[in-house]
């Protein structure tokens, strides 16, 4: 293949038509998926019927970097739409007063289905079962209630409106998103592969001008002059959960640790050279010391008291364990800040020790919040910890902040310049074998099976990353939430990662965040109605160094 850098127009034109003729810089194939592929990376995607047609278009973006678009099951017949009804707690529910949910126990679902049938709706209760994974037994998640079967979304929306008018809640749903085996597609998957043997560019992560604000993946790519980019880790979205854009998990950028881990959830660890990429479970520790006395740190560069995805310390409420898409709280925290956080540190009750570039205390302020001196840092404390910090921090004296990440064996993770870490979860593949870990990573919530159903079991847009047996870094996006791009369940994501030859792989942020940009332009179809979503950080492939 030609190793020249291709412009965004060329990329978009090539990927827009799978019928384009092969050339020196691109290759196109369209045929029924072979039953015995020659190499792991050439395996057909294990999605839907094994005989589905699968088309792959590959283009070289720069030396050592290829982009492959995979379309599987194109032209398959459309599946029906339905209306999924929110189920209140019924007579048989452990909590009859619980808010409505997608899944309930069999008795509650049957009670609602019977009530809807009596009101003139074609209602049914359906059992939802999910496959077993590494740390979750699977089986029956619960029962859902659905109304009707429709040829299109408009008819489903009309039935939903009739349900709402009758006092019920629900949403129109395409049955191809259910996660059931045997559907015929279509799936659309984009794959960036970085081969360190010939790659002479840079592989990094970027959060933009500061941590506390969000930017679009394409904007982060354009600002860095990146050849290609994908969205990266989970982040705070709601201001009630912290600072929007702040990583919700481990974050390292050019060697600087700027966000603590969520428990020991997995993360993608990268080097600028693209050599040594790994998926590693990481923990975090930190302290602030002066005159031989120390206070433990709860976090770095985040709003004190709000722990997105949980996984913090033993006194966090409701749990110190990871719990995805939940914000835990703690009134008594000590959090360190760097200039990268933003123009001002978070304001509020408590104490803040401000340090200059040499690590000496220049000011102790209460209430906390304000700008930092050039090259400076600070430590904020809330609740009972505020007095402890005030006693420890003396103007003119040094206050030492220590913190870092540790791997799953408790060893310090070296983060020299050029190192990037982005958070993720669950694991998908470990040592070449499927290894999906939702229980360890907070996606199994026994009191809320509807979360697992919507987040793990159903098909959604996904972003995946990992490394193959040859040491190549692989970044993957799969479009979803459309009738012509179904998306992936998490078990399907693991299957796709293995089919692409990944030795280790992790799920990154997905849903409306899933984005791939090439030449500064988005080449996939983000699922948010507003288009591309601003995110917390992105993975960037930079051009060859000169």
C-alpha positions, 0 to 999 in steps of 0.5 A, spaced: 500 500 500 502 507 498 504 510 505 502 517 503 498 521 508 491 521 505 486 527 505 479 527 509 476 528 502 479 522 499 478 518 506 470 520 506 469 518 498 473 512 499 469 509 505 462 512 502 462 507 496 464 500 498 464 499 490 470 503 489 475 500 485 482 497 489 488 502 488 495 502 490 492 506 497 486 502 498 483 495 497 476 493 497 473 486 498 465 484 498 463 477 499 460 472 503 464 471 509 469 465 509 468 459 513 476 459 515 479 465 514 487 465 513 489 469 519 485 472 526 485 479 523 481 477 517 476 473 521 469 475 519 465 479 525 461 473 529 455 478 528 448 475 526 447 469 521 454 466 519 453 467 511 452 474 511 455 478 506 461 482 509 464 488 506 471 491 508 474 497 505 482 498 507 486 505 506 493 507 509 492 514 512 500 514 514 506 510 514 503 504 520 496 507 520 490 503 516 483 505 517 478 499 515 471 500 514 467 493 515 459 493 513 456 486 515 449 484 513 448 490 508 441 490 505 438 485 510 430 486 511 428 491 516 425 488 523 419 490 526 418 496 531 415 496 538 413 500 544 417 498 550 412 500 556 415 502 563 413 497 568 411 500 575 412 496 581 406 491 582 403 486 587 409 481 586 414 486 586 419 486 592 418 494 592 411 496 589 413 503 590 419 503 586 419 508 580 417 505 573 423 501 570 424 497 563 424 490 567 421 487 573 419 481 576 414 476 572 408 478 576 409 485 575 410 485 568 404 480 567 400 485 571 401 491 567 400 487 560 394 484 562 391 491 564 394 494 558 390 488 554 384 490 557 385 497 555 385 495 548 392 495 547 396 489 544 400 488 550 405 482 551 410 480 557 417 477 555 422 474 559 429 477 558 435 472 558 442 474 557 449 470 556 454 468 562 460 472 562 467 472 566 464 474 573 456 474 572 452 468 571 447 471 566 440 468 565 434 471 566 434 479 567 427 480 568 421 481 564 419 487 559 412 489 557 411 491 549 406 493 545 404 491 538 409 490 532 410 495 527 413 496 520 416 503 522 418 508 527 412 512 525 407 507 527 410 505 533 411 513 535 403 513 534 402 507 538 406 510 544 402 517 543 396 513 545 399 509 551 401 516 554 394 519 553 392 513 557 397 514 562 402 510 561 410 511 559 414 508 554 418 509 548 419 506 541 424 501 540 427 497 534 427 490 535 434 489 532 437 493 538 435 487 543 441 484 543 438 477 540 442 472 536 440 471 529 438 478 526 441 479 519 444 486 521 446 491 518 453 493 522 458 498 521 464 498 524 471 502 523 477 500 525 484 504 526 490 500 526 497 503 528 503 498 527 509 500 531 514 497 526 512 502 521 509 508 525 513 514 526 508 519 528 505 520 535 499 516 539 496 520 545 490 522 549 488 529 549 483 533 554 483 540 550 484 546 554 482 544 561 479 538 564 473 541 566 470 542 560 468 538 554 470 538 547 468 534 540 473 529 538 473 532 531 475 539 535 481 535 539 483 532 533 483 538 529 487 542 534 492 537 534 493 536 527 491 529 528 491 524 522 485 520 526 482 520 533 476 516 537 473 518 543 476 515 549 474 515 557 468 516 561 467 523 563 462 527 567 456 529 563 451 532 568 454 538 573 450 535 579 455 530 578 462 534 578 465 538 572 463 536 566 468 534 562 472 531 567 475 524 566 470 519 570 476 514 572 484 514 571 487 519 566 494 520 564 496 525 559 503 526 556 506 523 563 502 527 568 497 523 572 490 528 572 485 523 574 484 518 579 482 511 578 475 508 579 477 502 584 481 498 580 477 498 573 481 497 567 484 502 563 488 503 556 495 505 557 499 508 551 506 510 549 507 516 544 511 511 540 505 506 540 509 500 543 507 497 549 500 498 549 496 495 554 490 494 558 491 494 565 487 494 571 489 500 575 489 503 582 490 510 585 493 512 592 495 519 594 497 523 600 499 530 602 505 531 607 508 537 612 513 536 618 512 528 618 504 529 618 500 526 612 493 526 610 490 521 605 488 524 598 481 522 596 482 524 588 485 529 584 482 535 579 475 533 581 470 537 585 470 534 592 464 530 595 462 528 588 465 521 585 463 519 578 462 512 577 464 511 585 470 506 586 473 511 591 474 510 599 470 506 604 466 512 607 463 514 600 456 513 600 452 509 597 458 504 596 466 504 595 465 499 589 465 501 582 458 503 580 457 505 573 453 511 571 452 513 579 455 519 583 457 517 590 458 522 595 463 524 601 462 530 605 469 529 608 474 529 602 481 532 601 483 533 593 489 536 590 488 540 584 493 542 578 493 548 573 490 543 568 483 543 571 481 550 569 482 557 570 479 556 577 479 551 582 472 549 585 468 554 590 465 552 596 465 551 603 472 548 606 479 550 606 484 550 600 492 551 601 495 554 595 502 552 593 507 556 588 511 552 583 516 550 588 511 547 592 511 552 598 504 554 601 502 561 599 495 562 601 490 558 605 483 560 603 476 559 606 472 558 603 475 554 597 476 556 590 480 561 586 486 561 581 492 558 582 499 561 581 503 560 575 506 553 575 502 552 582 497 547 585 493 546 591 489 542 596 482 542 598 479 539 604 471 539 606 467 537 612 472 534 618 478 534 613 478 542 613 481 543 620 486 538 618 488 541 612 488 548 615 493 545 621 497 542 616 498 547 611 503 553 614 504 559 609 511 559 607 512 552 608 513 546 603 506 542 603 508 535 599 503 532 594 504 525 592 500 521 588 500 515 583 497 509 579 499 502 581 497 496 577 493 490 579 499 487 582 500 493 586 506 496 583 507 503 581 505 505 574 511 508 570 508 515 567 514 518 563 513 524 558 509 521 552 505 516 556 497 516 556 492 513 560 484 513 559 479 509 563 474 504 560 470 498 562 469 492 562 474 488 560 473 485 553 479 480 552 484 478 556 490 474 553 486 472 547 480 469 551 473 473 552 474 476 559 468 480 560 467 483 567 461 487 568 460 485 576 468 488 577 467 494 574 460 496 576 455 494 571 451 489 575 447 493 579 442 487 583 437 492 585 437 495 578 437 490 572 434 495 567 441 498 567 444 491 565 439 490 560 440 497 557 447 498 558 450 491 557 445 487 554 442 491 548 446 494 542 448 500 542 454 505 539 461 502 542 468 504 542 473 499 543 481 499 544 486 494 545 492 491 542 493 485 538 498 479 538 503 483 533 503 489 538 499 493 534 494 498 537 487 497 535 481 503 536 474 501 534 468 504 533 461 501 531 455 505 530 448 504 533 441 506 535 439 506 527 436 501 523 442 500 518 447 500 524 445 496 529 450 497 534 453 492 539 452 489 546 458 488 550 458 480 549 458 482 542 463 487 543 468 482 546 466 477 540 468 483 535 475 484 538 477 477 538 475 477 531 479 483 529 485 479 533 486 483 539 490 479 545 487 484 550 481 489 549 477 494 553 470 497 552 471 505 552 465 510 552 460 509 547 453 511 546 452 518 543 460 519 545 462 514 540 466 518 534 471 517 529 474 523 526 479 522 520 483 528 517 479 533 522 472 530 519 467 525 523 467 519 518 462 515 522 455 517 524 454 519 532 447 517 535 445 523 538 440 527 535 444 534 535 450 530 532 457 529 535 457 530 542 463 534 546 466 529 550 472 529 556 478 526 552 480 523 545 485 518 543 489 521 537 494 519 532 499 524 530 502 525 523 509 522 522 514 527 525 519 531 521 
